[in-house]
Amino acid sequence: MAPVGEIDQAKYEFNKLLSEINDQKTEITISEYIYLRILQLGVKSIFGVPGDFNLKFLEHLYDIRGLNWIGCCNELNAAYAADAYAKVSKKMAVVLTTYGVGELSAINGIAGSYSEYSPVLHIVGTSALRKKRDPKVESFHHLLSASHTLKKPDHYVYEKMASFVSCCSASLEDDAEVACDMVDKVIETVWKKSRPGYLFLPCDLPEMYVPVERLYSSLNLSYDVVDGQELNETTKKILEMLYEAKNPAIIVDAFVGKLRLEGELEELIRLLDGKVNFYDTFLSKGLVDEDDKRYVGTYCGFLTQSGVAKSIESSDFVLHLGEFENEVNSGFFSYKLNNGKLIHLGPDHIQIGHTVYEQQSLQTVLPNLIEQLDPFKITPAPYYQVEPFVLPSDTSCKLTEHDLFNTIQDTLRPGDILIVDTCSFIFSCYDLKMSGAKFLNQMHWGAIGYALPATLGASLALKDFNLPGKVVSIEGDGSAQMTLQELSSILRYDVNPVLIILNNSGYTIERVIEVIQDFK
């Protein structure tokens, strides 16, 4: 979470800009309104590719102090860059594309963000509202032809496609108040659900005027209010199980980071006062301080180091914070935990033993746990000492991934960002010690080529928010062939990551993947 001083400064700068605008005029364009709402959330860079359906909207970006345009080589790369920007900045990211050809180019990256819960706002410049309303049969560029030449093409066909990879969307109308409501609702939903959302802006609307005073209405970024009695009852059950346990453990999983709950996690660890053992998962590496005396290791089912697995699988109470269940994160669903003593806190439900509560969530229960926790009632768990994982190196031979593993482990520093593509090296990262660095990947979605554009997005996030550390990016030569052109943007926008490309003679991971085909 951003320091309070940083949040206050961003709020001050936005309010100062808004006051300046209000002194000059009472109305602004809907384009400016969208940009200012984005700026209000602390976003500083917008990724994308210009196109004739978004040019009028894009021109208004230059009217907004504090927002930067990051032109990418193609829309897919822009989506990957935005995903990483959102993950590193802990804010929202924005990608802008044009009608049809642009938005469909980006949809694979947006699908990855949807699968991995990244808050990316995708703004699409679309066909004119008057054309959508016109009953005449007219076909033009970027618009998919109808099934019959006498039928009018469906101007909303791409919006229907996008509905499967987004948590919300809005196709703006020519009513100023309604349009502002739509913009606010989409931005709020993207933020709260931490998933992509779409704003479809017809190319004849960017200069529609809306009242400046609308911006003085705050965005509703709070989670929905839940039944307080049920919340307290479930919290009580969890705490009773914790107080009864002789060997309690907590797994910190990916949704803690995705839902920006790092501050709450830090407070929970402080309150537990070194009495409970902590574990992370493959997709949450970097969230837990690995130098903490109570950190044991990374749990991934049968892929786990034996000492780590033995310790957690013998626990009589496991609180799984921010569970992100998928085959990559769970060792192909091979967890061996006592389900009767297992508590899951997820983004849209919680589960205590075998009972599911769909009205509760990690976002509501975790703060309540912190508020009601009595650490004096906790029996300290046994300590477990697990030797660090080291791969043997042979300096007389060629460089291998063993050497890369040991080098990366020795050189990572607090604040660094390690980005690893879906490549052969990713499987070494289960046991990699992060040393205060953050781990960034899109392994659950698994589209190769993510890492290099993501390196651009992550590097710009560090630059935009003056964050410490460097970006280290690792990908195979097959992955690099997908998106290597974005190296030009890394040079153009003057960021300085460390790029490592593995010479695997092309697509090594595909050549060996037959050994893990159980998920088919």
N, C-alpha and C positions, 0 to 999 in steps of 0.2 A: 504494500500500500504506500502511496505517496505521503511524504511527511506533511504535517499540518501546515507548516510554513509555506511549502510549495503550493498546496491547494489554495491557501489564502491569497498568495501572490497571483495565481492564475485567475482566481475570482475577481481580484482587484483590477487586473488588466482588462478582463472582459467587461466589467461594469464601467470602466473608464471609457472603453471604446463605444459601448452602447450609449453612454451619456453624450459622447461627441456626436454620434449619429442622430440621437434624439434632438439635439440642439439645432441640427441643420435641416431636418425634415421629419414629417410625421408618417411618411410611407416609405417602404423599401420594396424591392422586387422579391418575389417568392424565392428566386435564386439566392439573393443575399440572406434571406430568412433561413434557408437551409444551411448555408455556410456558417452563419452565426450560431445556430443551434449546435452544429458540429464543433465549432470553436469553444462553445460554452462547456462542452464535456472535456476540454483539454487537448483535443486532437490538434496536431500542428502540420501534418503532412497528408495529402490526398494522392492516391496512386491511380493511374489509369492511362487510357489512350484516347486522344481526341478523335471525334468522328462527326460527320455533318449533322447528326441528330442531337449532339450534346454541345455544339460549339457556342451557342448563345448562353447556355448555362455556364460553361467553362469561362467565358469572358468575364463574368461577374466575380470570379475568384480573385481577380487582381484588385477588386475594390475592398477586400477584407484583409486588414492588417493582422498578421500572425498566422496565416495559413499559407502553406507552400504546395505548389503543384509538382508532383514527381511523375514525369512522363516515362512510361516503361516501354520496352520493345514490343510487347504484345499483351493482350488482356489476361491470358493465363498467368503470365509472370507477375502482372499487377496484383492478381488475386492472391498468389502465394506471398508476395511482399506484404500485402495488407494483413494477411493472417499472422505473419511473424511480428509485424508492428503492433498488432493488438495484444499478442501474447507477452511481448517484452514491456510495452508501455503500461499495461494493466488498465488501458482505457478502451476506446473503440477504434476501429480502423475504417477507412472509407476507400472504396474503389469506384471509379467512374468509367462507364463504357457507353458505346453507341448501340443503336437498335439492331437486334438480330445478330449480325455477324460478330459484333463486339461482345455482347452479353453471353452468347453461346460459347465464344472462345474462353470466357472466364468461368463458365459454369462448373468445370471440373475442379478448379481451385475453390470455388464457393461450396461445392459439395464436400470437399475436404474440411472446410471450416465448419460446415454444418455437422459433419460426423464427429468432429473433435471439439465442438462447442467453443468457437472463436467468435467474438462479437464484431462482425464485419458488415457495414452498411454498404450495399451495392446500389448505386444510383445509375439509372439507365435513361438516356435520352431516347424517347420513342417517337413514333409517327404522330403527326399533329392531331389534336383533339377534333378539329373540324373534319379531317379525313376519316377518323374513326366513326364519326356520326353521319357522314355522307353515305346514303344508300347506293350510290353509283358503284358499279363494278370497275375498280381501278387497281392495277397491280404496279408496284414500283420497287426500286432497288431495296434490298435488305428485308423485304416482306415475303414470307413464304407463300407460294402460289396455292390457290384453293384446289380441291380435288377435282373440280370441273371448271372449265374456262368461263362458264356463265355465272359462276358463284363469286361472291365478294370474298376476298382473302380475309382471314381472321387476324385482325390487328392485335389481338390479345393472346395469340398462340404461344409466344415466348413467356408471357406472364404465367400461363398455365404450367409450362415446363418448370419454371422457377419455383412454383409452389411446393415442389417436392424437396427442395434443398434450402428452404427458408422457414423461419418461425413466424414471419409476418410479411406483409407487403401492402402497398397502396399505389393505386394508379390515380395521380392527381387530377382534380377537376378544376373548372374555371370559376369556382366560388372561393373567394379569398379565405373566409373563415373556415370553410370545410377543408381546404388545402392545408392550412396551418395545423388544424387538428390532426389530419392524416400524417403530416411530417412528424409532429410531436409523438403520436402514438407509436409509429414505427421505431423511432429512435429510442423511446422508453422501453419498448419490448426487446429490441436488440440488446440493450444494456442489461436488462433484468434476466433475460433467458440465456445470455451469452451465446447467441447463435446468429447467423446471418439473417438480414432482412432486406427487402427491396423497396426502393422508391422509384416508380416509373414516372418520368417527367416528360409529357408531350412537348415536342419541339416548338410549339406556338404558345407555351405558357411561361417560359423563363422570365419574361418581363412583366408579368401580372403583378400588380401592386397589392401589398398587404400592410396593415398598420404596424408601425414600429412597436407600439405598446404591447403587442402580443409577446414580445421577447421578455417582458417583465414578469410574465407568468412562468413560474419555475417548472421544469420538467419533473415528472413524478418518477423518481428512480428508486423508490422504496419498494421492498418486497410486499406482496399482498398480506394483509392482516389475517392471522389464523385464530382459531378458537383457543383462547387463553387457557381454559380449563383443560382441554385435551392436551395442549402443549405442556402444561405443568405435570399432568399425569404421566405422559410418556417420558418426560425428563426425570421424574421421580423413579420410574421403573429402571431407567438406564443407570442412574446413580446407585440404586439399591444393589444392582448386579455388580457394579464396580466395587462397592464397599464390601461385598461378600467375597470377592475374588482374592486368591492367594498369589496368583501369577498374572496380573493384568497386562494387557498390551494394546497399543494403538497403531493402526495402519493409517498413514497419511497418504491419501490418493489424489488423483489429478484434479478433481472438482474443487478441492480447496483453493487451488490456484486459479482455475477457470472462473470461479465465482468471486475472486478477489477477496478471499478470506484469510490471507496470510497474517494479518494483524490479530485476528481472533485465534488463529493457531498459536501464534507466539504467546498470547496471553494464557491460553490453556496450558501450554508447556510450562510456563512460569508458575502457574497455580499448582500444578501437579508436583512441583518441588522435587523432581528426581525420583519419583516413586514408581513410575510406569515406564515400561520399555516401548521404544518407538521403532517403527519400520516405515519404509516408503515402498513404492512400486516402480516398475520400469517407467511408466508415464508420469510419475510425480517426482522423479529424481531432481534434487536441488531444492525441494521445498523444506526439507528437514536439515538442521545443522548436523552434519555427519561427525563433527567433533564433540557433540554432546555425549556425556558418559552413558546416557540411556539409549542412544541410537545403536541398533544392532545390525541392520542391513536392509537389503532390498528383497522383498518377498514376491516371487513370481512362480508359485507352484513348484513343479518338478525341475524348473530351471534355476532354482535357488541354491546357493551354497548350502551344503549339508548342515553346518552349524547354525546358520540363520534359520533354515527350515525347521530344524529340531526345536529351537527355542520357541518360535511362535506357535507351532503346531501342538505344543504342550501347554499353551496358555489356557486358563479357565475363564477368561473374559477377553474378548477382542472387540474393540470399537473401531469400525472401519469408516474413517472420515472421508467423505467425498468419493465414494466408490465409483470407479469407471470400469465396468466389467466388459471386457472383450478378450479375444483369444491372445492378443499380443501382451496384454497387461496381466493376465492371469495364468501364464504358462499353459496356454491352450486348455483353460478351465480345469486346472489340476490342483486347485487349492485343497488342502486337507485340514480344515479348521472345524472346531466343534460348533455346528450350526445352532445348537441350543443355547450356546453362550456367545453367539456372534451378533453384533448389532451393526447394521448398515445405515449410514446417513448419506442419502443421495440427493440430487438436485430437485427431484420431484416426488420423493417418497422416503420413508424410513422403514426399516424392518428390525424388529426386536425378536430375536429367536425366529419363530416361524410365523409371526404376526406382522402384517404389512399395514402401514398407516399412510394412505395416499394424500392426506391433507397436511402432512408435516414434511419438512425437508431439512437438509443440512443448513440452509440459510436461516431457518427459524429456530431449530433445536440447538445448534452449536452456541449461539449467544446465551440462550437460556441455561445450558449446561454450565457455562462459565460463571453465570450469575449465581447459580445455586450450589456449585461444587464446594464441598468441605474436604480439603486435602487431609485433614487430621483423621478422617475415617478410612483412609486408603491404606491397605497393607502393602508395603513395598515389595515389588517383584524381585526375584533373584537377578543378579547381574549375569550377563553373558558376554564373554570375550571371544570375538570371532576374528581370526587373523585376516588382515587385508589380502585381497586377491591379487596375485602377481603372476604374470605370464612369463615363461622363460624366454630369454633372448640369446641369440648366437651371433656375436659380432663378426664372426668369420664368414657368415653367409650374406646373402642379399637381404635388404630390408624386408620385413614381413609385417603383418598386422599385429603380431606380438610386440614388435618394436614400437609401432604406432600407439598401441594401447598404453604402454609404459611411459612413452614420451608425453602423451596427452595428460595422463594422470599426474605426471610430475610438474607440468607447466600450467595447469589450470589454477586460476586465482579467484578470490571472492569478487563477484560482480561480472565475471566473464560469462559469455553466452556460448555454449557449445551446440552447434547445429549439425545434425547427422542425417543424411538422406536415407531413404530406404535402400540400403546397400549392404554389402557383406559385413562391413565394420559395425553396423547397428547391433549385431548380435553380441559383440564384445562389450557393449555399453551396459548390459545388465549388472555387471560387477564393477563398473568404473566408479571410482571415488570422485565426487564433484568438487570437493574442497571449497564450497561456498559459491561455486558457479551454477548457472542455470542450464538446464538441458532442454533443447528445442528440437522437435521433430514432428513429422506427420505420419508416424508409423502405423497408426490405426487405419487411416485412409489408404496409405501405401502407394501413392502415385510417385514414381521416381521423377526426379528433376526438381523437387520442391526446394532443395537446400540453397541453391545459388540465388534465386530471387528472394527467398526468405532471409538470406544474408543481407541483402539490400535493405529489406524492411526492418530487420533487427538492428542493423547499424544506424539507420536513420532514427530509430526510437532512442538509442543511446545518445545520439547527437542532439535530437530535439529536446530531450529532458535532462541533458548534462549528467547522464548516469555514468558511473565508473565502469571500468572493464573493457575488454576487447571481445570481438566476435571471432570464433574459430569455427570454420565450416569444413565438413568432410563429406565427400561424395565420390561415387565410383565413376568411371569413365562413361558408362552407359547412361547414368543419370545426367551427367554433364552435357551429353549430346542433346538432351531435351531442351535445356534452357540456358545454355552457355552465353547466348547473346546478351543476357542481362549483366554480364561482366562490364559492358560498356556503360551501363547506368551506375554501377559501383564506382567507376572511374569518374564519370561526369559529376556525380553528386559528392565527390571528395570524401568518401569514407574509406577506412583502411582495415578491412578484416584480414584474417589469416585464412587463405584458401588452400585446402589439401585435396587433390584429385588422385584417386587410386587407379593405377594402371592395372586393370584386371583383364585386359584383352577383351573387354566388352561383356556386360551382362552376366557376371559370375553368379549373382544371386539366383538368376533363373536357371542356371546350369545345375545348381545343387538343391534347388527348392523341393525336389521330389521327395526328399526325406521327411518333409513336414506337411503332408497333404491331408491331415485329418480334418481340417476345417472345410473341405469341399463337400 
